[in-house]
Amino acid sequence: MSDSRRQFVKMLGAGAMVAPLAALVSRGAYAAPSFGPGFGPLAPALPLNTQHLWVPGAYDLRNIPLINLPRDFRYWAISGTGQMMSDGTLVPGDHDGMAAFRGAGGTTVLVRNHELSNREAKFGNLAGADVHAAYKFDAYANGGTTTLVLDDEGRLLRDYASLGGTNNNCAGGPTPWGSWLTCEENTSIPNATMSTYQKRHGYVFEVPAHSGSAVLAQPITGMGRFSHEATATDPRTGIVYETEDTGDSLFYRYRPYQAGNLLAGGVLEALKLKGSSESVNTGSGFLGRLNQPLAVEWVAIDNPDPVDNTASHSTRAQGQAKGAARFVRGEGAWYGNGLVYFVSTGGGDIGAGQVWAYDPAADTLTLVVESTDRAVLDAPDNITIGPDGRLYLFEDGGSGNHIVGVNANGELFRVAENAFNSSEFCGGCFSHNGRFMFVNIQSPGLTLVIEGPWRKGQR
């Protein structure tokens, strides 16, 4: 057991609580979405390092405003696809989920996903996450993670490939013991010709934030084999909550036998609305229950590692047979102040997105945001909590993508807009001191550092 896990288990035994990344807004304070006060109007902004944003043969973004921002905000781009990393390998493409960890001497450590699949490469012969073959889970899969170390001014000190041989690493989540859970969104199976995958996929892998180099990719089979999206870990119990990106997905929890040691096994369960005799579709008909806590219970997934993801074998089919609730594309998840927030990207009466909050102490589920206007919120994906206590949503929609904040009154406001292409924002998170927001633009694959008065926002 690592030192960080020992400390985590010790704190659990003493009844201590790990402080959340930021104070959450008050429970039950949300209303139907509308535009409200934020940081002010957005305007095109050049990155501070615009003259360095080009990779020969890949892209040239010099002198191009990448995003629109409010006044008093500024940003720069780091670790773009195709650039050389400190370990001598190239930055892979398709930047996705990410989390920030406090490092030594005021540094910040970012662990970042790359949503690459079977031999998928970007810009010609650019490889995926390039780790030693002995560390890869599947030699034919190009997904994985990279780790970035930044100084206290948000400047890149070093970066390296930290996990490889995985498939479509979409999102994941940080743990309170200092690791990143990276999740495969693809459940591919081996091909008899060996021209595609050599192993089954659809698992969660753990990457210590402070590993310093690549780690061995070990699937945590007990956490389920399905189209994983994100995780959120309750620091009081060590229970990990998981989302699934399908049209009839479930909301899962993994109760490990040993807190902080996920590979030691555990129990996988799915959320069910209490009193329901059948699987309830939460994707529509719930707007009238906004801010009304719903009692829930949990049903066991008897086979968390099914042979395939067909309707007869899948984890969601097992849960639905026992009455587990269905969500339309469960995606981003984040823990804070005793609540687990998660996003249903296609949920809601108009299918433009919902945000749910699960309260582990009360065992209740509450719909806190539902989009009733795509011009206000369209297809929220990743989610995090800012140093101002507000929720921040990252759109992956079809009519322009934004970073959207939600205040305690349920009012939504735009923080940033993708100004140069239609790619999604993903991996949003904040530095330990609240000074920087880190976020990815998936294509061509850039990590942005956005500095601004984050703590001064209206709650």
Buried (B, 14 or more C-beta within 10 A) or exposed (E): EBEBBEBBBEBBEEEEEBEBBBBBBEBEEBBBBEBBEBBBEBEEBBBEBBEBBBBEEBBEBEEBBBBBBBEEBEBBBBBBBBBEBEBEBBBBBBBBBBBBBBBEEEBBBBBBBBBBBBEBEBBEEBBBBBBEEEBBBBEBBBBBBBBBBBEBEBEBEEBBBBBBBBBBBBBBBBBBBBBBBBBBBBBBEBEEEEEBBBBBBBBBBBBBBBBEEBBEBEBBBBBBBBBBBBBBBBBBEBBBBBBBBBEBBBBBBBBBEBBBBBBEBBBBBBBBBBEBEEBBBBBBEBBEEBBEBBEBBBBEBEBBBBEEBEEEEBBBBBBBEBBBBBBBBBBBBBBBBBBBBBBBBBBBBBBBBBBBBBBBEBBBBBBBBBBBBBEBBBBBBBBBBBBBBBBBBBBBBEEEBBBBBBBBBBBBBBBBBBBEEEBBBBBBBBBBEBBBBBBBBBBBBBBBBBBBEBEEBBE
